[in-house]
Amino acid sequence: MTDPQRIGIVDMGSNAIRFLVAEATAGAIAVLESHRLAVRLGHDVFHTGQIPEPTIGEVVDAFRRFRATCDRHGVQRIRAIATSAMRDARNRDLLIDRVRDAANVEIEVISGTQEAYLLKLGVETKVDLRRGHSLLVDVGGGSVEVVHVEDGQVVSADSYRLGALRMLQALRDREKAGEDGGGDFVELLQRHLGSLDYRIADRLETRRVDRYVAVGGNVESLADLAAARVPARRADGVESHARADLHAEVMELAAMPVAERIEKRGLKPDRADTIVPAGIVYTHLGELAGAERVLVPRVGIKDGLLAECLQGHLESFAAEDHVDVVLSSCRAMGRRFHIEGNHAETVCTLARQLFDQTRELHGLGGRARVLLEAAALLHDVGVAVNNDGHHKHSQYLIASSDLVGLSDEERRIVAMLARYHRKAPPQREHEDFMQLRRKDRTLVERLTAILRLADALDRQHAAVVRGVSVKIREDRVELRPILAGGDRTRLTLEARAVEEKGAWFTELFGRRPELLAP
């Protein structure tokens, strides 16, 4: 029988901080304690770029109490993440250091794409996403996360700086400056959202949305208010509301002063002002997607974080579902830039086989394997800019894009691998390379050697070589190709490419790659 595992979770949003202690036993999860602290990190950050000292003190005290709670429950692991407000705060490192010193808790500031990935993990604990096209939307205080899921796989994840608290602040600032040229609050909000329309429409293309899932405290409060008039339906155990009913509720709230929303609708002060801009975003995106109904599963980022911990992602980056998410995101990016899909998939397959059969030389683990596969799928993406120097364009495009399931650091490594798949290998004269930590420089060097060989084996971009068998000798590495359809071609171009691009492999591992006859 497996011993119960106790986990502490912290989600530092722009409008509130959520603390959770849970116990997992044999697949069942029991929440032992759950608290929400109404600390508006975004209030000052979105206006001044700084978290003020009184707020820092309040957060530190909250973490001290949470640490004591975790110790009392015998928590074995704590994971604390921070999102939009902390991403923007210039003095975030000060807060992170203070919390670490006071409570021995490390806060991880995650990217918008990581946030979207956790959203998907949380939603699928309540909603079956395995069939069809699902649109997931989470309107936070600082950002809006929009995730498209096709048959259970994330195909795109976008983060927009249009959170409810941020929009309130921006519109107040513009109103004071007299920049909006009149119009009521709802009209100004909808005008502010105009930048979303073409981006969301581009993502939707001609795909029909089979389910629209709304996540976040504001939509939950909005759903409660709407249900008092029109009871919610249930769809596979999850409440479902007509988008028109939610929209009507938002418009009625928008016509009320904030104090009246608190008095007559029973809303908390930190919810009463943000519920209108958040509600407008939810209903606006639902209209763009053509969704008549809205699923409200009452889960959030913290649930996704808990699911990730329980699935073992902290220990195993190479967990199967995580690998699928990363590679699906890479393939989606490749399609956007119209890469040669067959070549990318062939290089990915060959790189994976080379990695697995040369472990005794490189000594790398599952995380490195996934980064190599991601780089193999995207190494030629820079051709969309210009074929000349496309390796450098690939680095820029990858580093500037969001890839679901990869941290910012991991994405930079993938970008660098793509840069080094041709021309010069990693060198000390390269500033980007030298800015990496020493262990990551070693990782890039070794994976570069494998990627260059994999690319050489498909020199014709015709998938003639569909596999490779490796034998490690004392002074060389023998590569015996497995040809597509039993072809007996001499592979003259591939042999020359292996000789040229394999020089880096020889320098690193002291064994010369040699392409044998099929």
C-alpha positions as CSV (number, residue, x, y, z in Angstrom):
1,M,0.0,0.0,0.0
2,T,1.4,3.4,-1.0
3,D,1.9,5.9,1.8
4,P,-0.1,9.1,1.6
5,Q,1.7,12.0,0.0
6,R,1.1,15.5,1.3
7,I,1.7,18.5,-1.0
8,G,1.6,22.2,-0.4
9,I,0.6,24.4,-3.4
10,V,0.8,28.2,-3.7
11,D,-0.7,30.2,-6.7
12,M,0.4,33.8,-6.5
13,G,-2.0,35.6,-8.9
14,S,-2.3,39.4,-9.5
15,N,-5.6,39.7,-7.5
16,A,-5.1,37.1,-4.8
17,I,-2.8,34.4,-3.4
18,R,-4.2,30.9,-3.0
19,F,-2.8,28.3,-0.6
20,L,-3.6,24.6,-0.7
21,V,-2.6,21.6,1.3
22,A,-3.7,18.2,-0.2
23,E,-3.1,14.5,0.5
24,A,-2.9,11.9,-2.2
25,T,-3.5,8.2,-1.5
26,A,-4.0,5.5,-4.2
27,G,-5.2,8.0,-6.8
28,A,-7.6,9.8,-4.5
29,I,-6.9,13.5,-3.5
30,A,-8.2,15.0,-0.3
31,V,-7.9,18.8,0.3
32,L,-6.8,19.3,3.9
33,E,-6.8,23.1,3.9
34,S,-7.5,25.8,1.3
35,H,-7.1,29.5,1.8
36,R,-7.4,32.6,-0.4
37,L,-5.6,35.8,0.6
38,A,-6.9,39.0,-1.1
39,V,-3.5,40.5,-1.8
40,R,-3.6,42.6,-5.0
41,L,0.0,42.3,-6.2
42,G,-1.1,43.8,-9.5
43,H,-2.6,46.9,-8.1
44,D,0.7,48.8,-7.7
45,V,2.7,46.7,-10.2
46,F,0.5,47.5,-13.2
47,H,0.7,51.2,-12.2
48,T,4.3,51.7,-10.9
49,G,6.1,48.5,-11.8
50,Q,7.0,47.8,-8.1
51,I,5.5,45.8,-5.2
52,P,5.4,48.2,-2.2
53,E,7.0,47.3,1.1
54,P,3.7,46.9,3.0
55,T,2.5,44.4,0.4
56,I,5.8,42.5,0.6
57,G,5.5,42.3,4.4
58,E,1.9,41.0,4.0
59,V,3.0,38.3,1.6
60,V,6.0,37.3,3.8
61,D,3.7,36.9,6.8
62,A,1.2,34.8,4.8
63,F,4.0,32.5,3.7
64,R,5.2,32.1,7.3
65,R,1.8,31.0,8.3
66,F,1.5,28.6,5.3
67,R,4.9,27.1,6.2
68,A,3.7,26.5,9.7
69,T,0.5,24.9,8.3
70,C,2.6,22.6,6.0
71,D,4.8,21.6,8.9
72,R,1.8,20.8,11.0
73,H,0.4,18.5,8.3
74,G,3.7,16.9,7.6
75,V,3.9,18.2,4.0
76,Q,6.7,16.6,2.0
77,R,6.8,18.9,-1.0
78,I,5.8,22.5,-1.6
79,R,5.4,24.1,-5.0
80,A,4.9,27.9,-5.2
81,I,4.3,29.7,-8.5
82,A,3.7,33.3,-9.4
83,T,2.1,34.7,-12.5
84,S,1.5,38.0,-14.3
85,A,2.1,40.6,-11.6
86,M,5.3,39.0,-10.5
87,R,6.4,38.7,-14.1
88,D,6.1,42.4,-14.4
89,A,7.4,43.5,-11.0
90,R,10.9,45.0,-11.2
91,N,11.6,44.2,-7.5
92,R,10.3,40.6,-7.6
93,D,13.6,39.2,-6.6
94,L,13.4,41.1,-3.4
95,L,10.1,39.5,-2.5
96,I,11.4,36.0,-3.6
97,D,14.5,36.4,-1.3
98,R,12.4,37.6,1.6
99,V,10.0,34.6,1.4
100,R,12.9,32.2,1.0
101,D,14.6,33.6,4.1
102,A,11.4,33.7,6.2
103,A,9.6,30.5,5.2
104,N,12.1,28.4,3.3
105,V,9.8,28.4,0.2
106,E,11.1,29.0,-3.3
107,I,8.7,31.0,-5.5
108,E,8.9,30.2,-9.2
109,V,7.8,32.9,-11.6
110,I,6.3,31.1,-14.6
111,S,5.7,32.2,-18.1
112,G,2.3,32.8,-19.6
113,T,2.7,29.6,-21.6
114,Q,3.6,27.5,-18.5
115,E,0.5,29.1,-16.9
116,A,-1.7,28.0,-19.8
117,Y,-0.2,24.4,-19.7
118,L,-1.1,24.2,-16.0
119,L,-4.6,25.5,-16.8
120,K,-5.1,22.6,-19.2
121,L,-3.9,20.1,-16.6
122,G,-6.4,21.5,-14.1
123,V,-9.3,21.6,-16.5
124,E,-8.9,18.0,-17.6
125,T,-9.3,16.8,-14.0
126,K,-13.0,17.8,-14.5
127,V,-13.6,18.0,-18.2
128,D,-12.9,15.3,-20.8
129,L,-10.8,17.0,-23.5
130,R,-9.9,13.9,-25.4
131,R,-12.3,14.4,-28.3
132,G,-12.8,17.5,-30.4
133,H,-11.7,21.1,-30.2
134,S,-11.7,22.7,-26.7
135,L,-11.2,26.4,-26.0
136,L,-10.0,27.1,-22.5
137,V,-10.0,30.6,-21.1
138,D,-8.8,31.9,-17.8
139,V,-9.1,35.7,-17.1
140,G,-6.8,36.5,-14.2
141,G,-5.9,39.8,-12.7
142,G,-3.0,40.5,-15.0
143,S,-3.4,38.3,-18.0
144,V,-5.8,36.2,-20.1
145,E,-4.7,32.6,-20.9
146,V,-6.2,31.1,-24.0
147,V,-5.6,27.5,-24.7
148,H,-6.7,25.5,-27.8
149,V,-6.8,21.7,-27.3
150,E,-7.4,19.2,-30.1
151,D,-8.2,15.7,-29.2
152,G,-6.5,16.1,-25.8
153,Q,-3.3,17.7,-27.1
154,V,-2.5,21.4,-26.7
155,V,-2.1,22.9,-30.2
156,S,-1.6,26.5,-29.0
157,A,-1.4,28.4,-25.8
158,D,-1.4,32.2,-25.7
159,S,-1.1,34.7,-22.8
160,Y,-2.4,38.3,-23.3
161,R,-1.8,41.2,-21.0
162,L,-5.5,41.9,-20.7
163,G,-6.3,40.7,-17.2
164,A,-9.3,42.2,-15.4
165,L,-7.2,44.2,-12.8
166,R,-4.7,45.4,-15.5
167,M,-7.6,46.6,-17.7
168,L,-9.2,48.5,-14.9
169,Q,-5.9,50.2,-14.1
170,A,-5.2,51.0,-17.8
171,L,-8.7,52.4,-18.4
172,R,-8.5,54.5,-15.2
173,D,-5.2,55.9,-16.3
174,R,-6.4,56.7,-19.8
175,E,-9.6,58.2,-18.4
176,K,-7.6,60.6,-16.2
177,A,-5.4,61.5,-19.1
178,G,-8.5,62.1,-21.3
179,E,-7.3,59.7,-24.0
180,D,-10.5,57.7,-24.6
181,G,-12.7,60.3,-26.2
182,G,-15.8,59.5,-24.2
183,G,-17.9,56.4,-24.2
184,D,-19.3,54.3,-21.3
185,F,-17.1,51.8,-19.4
186,V,-18.4,48.8,-21.2
187,E,-17.7,50.4,-24.6
188,L,-14.2,51.4,-23.5
189,L,-13.5,47.8,-22.4
190,Q,-14.7,46.3,-25.6
191,R,-12.6,48.8,-27.6
192,H,-9.6,47.8,-25.4
193,L,-10.3,44.2,-26.3
194,G,-10.2,44.8,-30.0
195,S,-6.6,43.7,-30.2
196,L,-7.7,40.2,-29.3
197,D,-10.1,39.7,-32.1
198,Y,-7.8,39.0,-35.1
199,R,-5.4,36.9,-32.9
200,I,-8.2,34.7,-31.6
201,A,-9.8,34.5,-35.1
202,D,-6.4,33.5,-36.5
203,R,-6.1,30.7,-34.0
204,L,-9.7,29.5,-34.6
205,E,-9.3,29.5,-38.4
206,T,-12.2,27.3,-39.6
207,R,-12.1,24.9,-36.6
208,R,-15.4,24.5,-34.8
209,V,-15.2,24.8,-31.0
210,D,-16.8,21.8,-29.4
211,R,-16.6,23.1,-25.9
212,Y,-15.8,26.5,-24.4
213,V,-14.4,26.2,-20.8
214,A,-14.1,29.3,-18.6
215,V,-11.9,29.2,-15.5
216,G,-11.3,31.7,-12.7
217,G,-12.9,33.2,-9.6
218,N,-14.7,35.9,-11.6
219,V,-16.5,33.5,-13.9
220,E,-17.4,31.3,-10.9
221,S,-19.0,34.3,-9.2
222,L,-20.7,35.3,-12.4
223,A,-22.1,31.8,-12.8
224,D,-23.4,31.9,-9.2
225,L,-25.3,35.1,-9.9
226,A,-26.7,33.8,-13.2
227,A,-27.8,30.5,-11.6
228,A,-29.9,32.3,-9.1
229,R,-32.1,33.3,-12.1
230,V,-31.6,30.5,-14.6
231,P,-30.4,27.2,-13.0
232,A,-27.3,25.8,-14.6
233,R,-27.4,22.6,-16.6
234,R,-24.9,19.8,-16.0
235,A,-22.7,18.4,-18.8
236,D,-20.8,15.3,-17.7
237,G,-20.9,16.5,-14.1
238,V,-19.7,20.0,-15.0
239,E,-22.1,23.0,-14.8
240,S,-23.0,24.7,-18.1
241,H,-24.5,28.1,-18.6
242,A,-25.9,29.9,-21.6
243,R,-23.4,32.5,-22.8
244,A,-26.4,34.9,-23.2
245,D,-27.3,34.5,-19.5
246,L,-23.8,35.3,-18.4
247,H,-23.7,38.3,-20.8
248,A,-27.0,39.7,-19.4
249,E,-25.6,39.4,-15.9
250,V,-22.4,41.2,-16.8
251,M,-24.4,44.1,-18.4
252,E,-26.6,44.4,-15.3
253,L,-23.6,44.5,-13.0
254,A,-21.9,47.1,-15.3
255,A,-24.8,49.4,-14.8
256,M,-24.3,49.4,-11.0
257,P,-21.7,51.2,-8.9
258,V,-19.2,48.9,-7.2
259,A,-20.7,49.6,-3.8
260,E,-24.1,48.5,-5.1
261,R,-22.7,45.3,-6.4
262,I,-21.3,44.5,-3.0
263,E,-24.5,45.5,-1.2
264,K,-27.2,44.0,-3.5
265,R,-25.3,41.1,-5.1
266,G,-23.2,40.1,-2.1
267,L,-19.9,40.3,-4.0
268,K,-16.6,40.7,-2.1
269,P,-14.9,44.0,-2.5
270,D,-11.9,42.5,-4.4
271,R,-14.3,40.8,-6.8
272,A,-16.9,43.5,-7.2
273,D,-14.8,45.7,-9.5
274,T,-13.0,43.1,-11.5
275,I,-16.0,40.9,-12.3
276,V,-17.3,43.2,-15.1
277,P,-14.1,43.5,-17.2
278,A,-13.5,39.7,-16.6
279,G,-17.1,38.9,-17.6
280,I,-16.8,41.0,-20.7
281,V,-13.7,39.1,-21.8
282,Y,-15.3,35.7,-21.1
283,T,-18.4,36.5,-23.1
284,H,-16.6,38.3,-25.9
285,L,-14.3,35.3,-26.5
286,G,-17.2,32.9,-26.3
287,E,-18.9,35.0,-29.0
288,L,-15.8,34.9,-31.2
289,A,-15.7,31.1,-30.8
290,G,-19.3,30.8,-31.7
291,A,-20.0,29.0,-28.3
292,E,-23.6,29.2,-27.1
293,R,-22.8,27.6,-23.8
294,V,-20.0,28.0,-21.2
295,L,-18.6,25.2,-19.1
296,V,-17.5,26.3,-15.6
297,P,-15.5,23.4,-14.0
298,R,-14.5,25.4,-10.9
299,V,-10.8,24.5,-11.1
300,G,-7.8,26.7,-11.6
301,I,-4.0,26.9,-11.9
302,K,-3.5,25.5,-8.4
303,D,-5.4,22.3,-9.5
304,G,-3.2,21.9,-12.5
305,L,-0.1,22.4,-10.3
306,L,-1.3,19.8,-7.9
307,A,-2.0,17.4,-10.9
308,E,1.5,18.0,-12.2
309,C,3.1,17.3,-8.8
310,L,1.1,14.0,-8.5
311,Q,2.0,12.9,-12.0
312,G,5.6,13.2,-11.1
313,H,6.6,15.9,-13.4
314,L,8.9,17.5,-10.9
315,E,11.1,14.3,-11.0
316,S,10.5,13.2,-14.6
317,F,10.4,15.8,-17.3
318,A,10.0,12.9,-19.7
319,A,6.6,11.8,-18.4
320,E,4.7,10.7,-21.5
321,D,1.9,13.2,-21.4
322,H,4.4,16.1,-20.9
323,V,6.5,15.0,-23.8
324,D,3.4,14.9,-26.0
325,V,2.4,18.4,-24.9
326,V,5.9,19.8,-25.8
327,L,6.2,18.1,-29.1
328,S,2.6,19.0,-30.1
329,S,3.4,22.6,-29.4
330,C,6.6,22.4,-31.6
331,R,4.7,20.8,-34.4
332,A,2.0,23.5,-34.2
333,M,4.7,26.2,-34.4
334,G,6.3,24.3,-37.4
335,R,2.9,24.4,-39.2
336,R,2.6,28.1,-38.6
337,F,5.9,28.7,-40.3
338,H,5.3,26.1,-43.1
339,I,8.4,24.0,-42.4
340,E,9.2,20.8,-44.3
341,G,7.3,18.5,-42.0
342,N,8.6,15.3,-43.4
343,H,12.3,16.4,-42.9
344,A,11.6,17.7,-39.4
345,E,9.9,14.4,-38.4
346,T,12.7,12.3,-40.0
347,V,15.4,14.3,-38.2
348,C,13.5,14.0,-34.9
349,T,13.3,10.2,-35.3
350,L,16.9,9.9,-36.2
351,A,18.0,12.2,-33.3
352,R,16.0,10.1,-30.8
353,Q,17.6,6.9,-32.0
354,L,21.1,8.3,-31.9
355,F,20.5,9.7,-28.4
356,D,19.2,6.3,-27.1
357,Q,22.1,4.3,-28.7
358,T,24.9,6.7,-27.5
359,R,23.9,7.1,-23.9
360,E,27.2,5.6,-22.7
361,L,29.0,8.5,-24.4
362,H,26.8,11.5,-23.5
363,G,25.3,10.3,-20.2
364,L,22.2,12.5,-20.5
365,G,18.7,11.8,-19.3
366,G,15.0,12.2,-20.3
367,R,14.8,15.9,-20.0
368,A,17.7,16.3,-22.5
369,R,16.0,13.9,-24.9
370,V,12.9,16.0,-25.0
371,L,14.9,19.2,-25.7
372,L,16.7,17.4,-28.5
373,E,13.4,16.2,-30.1
374,A,12.0,19.7,-29.8
375,A,15.0,21.2,-31.5
376,A,14.9,18.5,-34.2
377,L,11.3,19.5,-35.1
378,L,12.1,23.2,-35.3
379,H,15.7,23.4,-36.5
380,D,14.7,24.7,-39.9
381,V,11.9,27.0,-38.8
382,G,14.1,30.0,-39.7
383,V,13.8,29.2,-43.4
384,A,10.5,31.1,-43.2
385,V,12.6,34.3,-42.7
386,N,15.4,33.5,-45.1
387,N,17.2,30.4,-46.1
388,D,20.6,32.1,-45.9
389,G,21.6,32.0,-42.2
390,H,18.4,30.3,-41.4
391,H,20.0,28.6,-38.3
392,K,20.3,32.0,-36.7
393,H,16.7,32.9,-37.7
394,S,15.6,29.6,-36.1
395,Q,17.2,30.6,-32.9
396,Y,15.5,34.0,-32.8
397,L,12.0,32.6,-33.7
398,I,12.2,29.8,-31.1
399,A,13.5,32.1,-28.4
400,S,10.7,34.6,-29.1
401,S,7.9,32.0,-29.2
402,D,5.9,30.3,-26.5
403,L,6.3,26.5,-26.5
404,V,3.9,24.8,-24.1
405,G,5.5,22.7,-21.5
406,L,9.0,24.3,-21.7
407,S,10.3,26.9,-19.3
408,D,12.0,30.0,-20.6
409,E,15.4,28.5,-19.9
410,E,14.5,25.3,-21.7
411,R,13.2,27.2,-24.7
412,R,16.5,29.1,-24.9
413,I,18.3,25.8,-25.0
414,V,16.1,24.5,-27.8
415,A,16.7,27.7,-29.7
416,M,20.4,27.4,-29.3
417,L,20.4,23.8,-30.5
418,A,18.6,24.9,-33.6
419,R,21.2,27.6,-34.1
420,Y,24.1,25.1,-34.0
421,H,22.6,22.4,-36.2
422,R,24.7,23.8,-39.1
423,K,27.7,26.1,-39.6
424,A,29.9,26.7,-36.5
425,P,29.3,24.6,-33.4
426,P,29.2,26.2,-29.9
427,Q,32.1,28.4,-29.3
428,R,33.4,30.6,-26.4
429,E,33.2,33.6,-28.7
430,H,29.4,33.3,-28.8
431,E,27.9,35.6,-26.2
432,D,24.5,33.8,-26.0
433,F,26.2,30.4,-25.4
434,M,28.5,31.8,-22.7
435,Q,25.6,33.3,-20.8
436,L,24.3,29.8,-20.1
437,R,25.1,28.0,-16.9
438,R,28.1,25.7,-17.2
439,K,25.9,22.5,-17.0
440,D,23.6,23.9,-19.7
441,R,26.6,24.7,-22.0
442,T,27.7,21.1,-21.6
443,L,24.1,20.0,-22.5
444,V,24.0,22.2,-25.6
445,E,27.4,20.9,-26.7
446,R,26.4,17.2,-26.5
447,L,22.9,17.6,-28.0
448,T,24.3,19.7,-30.8
449,A,26.7,16.8,-31.7
450,I,23.7,14.5,-32.0
451,L,21.4,16.9,-33.8
452,R,24.1,17.7,-36.5
453,L,24.5,13.9,-37.2
454,A,20.7,13.4,-37.4
455,D,20.4,16.3,-39.9
456,A,23.3,14.9,-41.9
457,L,21.5,11.5,-42.2
458,D,18.6,13.3,-44.1
459,R,20.8,15.5,-46.2
460,Q,18.6,15.0,-49.2
461,H,15.4,16.0,-47.3
462,A,13.8,12.9,-48.8
463,A,13.6,10.6,-45.8
464,V,15.7,8.0,-47.6
465,V,17.2,7.0,-44.2
466,R,14.3,6.1,-41.9
467,G,16.4,4.7,-39.1
468,V,19.9,4.1,-37.8
469,S,21.7,1.3,-35.9
470,V,24.7,2.4,-33.9
471,K,27.8,0.5,-32.8
472,I,30.3,2.2,-30.5
473,R,33.9,1.2,-31.2
474,E,37.1,2.2,-29.5
475,D,37.9,5.0,-32.0
476,R,34.7,5.4,-34.0
477,V,30.9,5.2,-34.0
478,E,29.5,3.1,-36.8
479,L,26.2,4.3,-38.2
480,R,24.4,1.6,-40.2
481,P,21.4,3.2,-42.0
482,I,18.0,1.6,-42.3
483,L,16.6,2.7,-45.7
484,A,13.0,3.4,-46.6
485,G,11.4,0.6,-48.7
486,G,14.7,-1.4,-48.9
487,D,16.3,1.3,-51.1
488,R,19.9,0.4,-51.9
489,T,21.1,3.9,-52.7
490,R,24.8,4.7,-52.0
491,L,24.0,7.7,-49.8
492,T,26.8,9.8,-51.2
493,L,25.4,13.1,-50.0
494,E,24.7,11.7,-46.5
495,A,28.2,10.2,-46.2
496,R,29.8,13.5,-47.0
497,A,27.5,15.4,-44.6
498,V,28.2,12.9,-41.8
499,E,31.9,13.5,-42.3
500,E,31.6,17.2,-42.2
501,K,28.9,17.7,-39.5
502,G,30.3,14.8,-37.4
503,A,33.5,16.6,-36.7
504,W,32.0,18.2,-33.6
505,F,30.9,14.7,-32.4
506,T,34.5,13.5,-32.9
507,E,35.9,16.5,-30.9
508,L,33.5,16.0,-28.0
509,F,33.5,12.2,-27.6
510,G,36.8,11.1,-29.2
511,R,35.1,8.8,-31.7
512,R,34.6,9.5,-35.4
513,P,31.2,8.9,-36.8
514,E,31.3,6.6,-39.9
515,L,28.4,5.9,-42.2
516,L,28.4,2.3,-43.3
517,A,26.9,0.8,-46.3
518,P,23.2,-0.1,-45.8
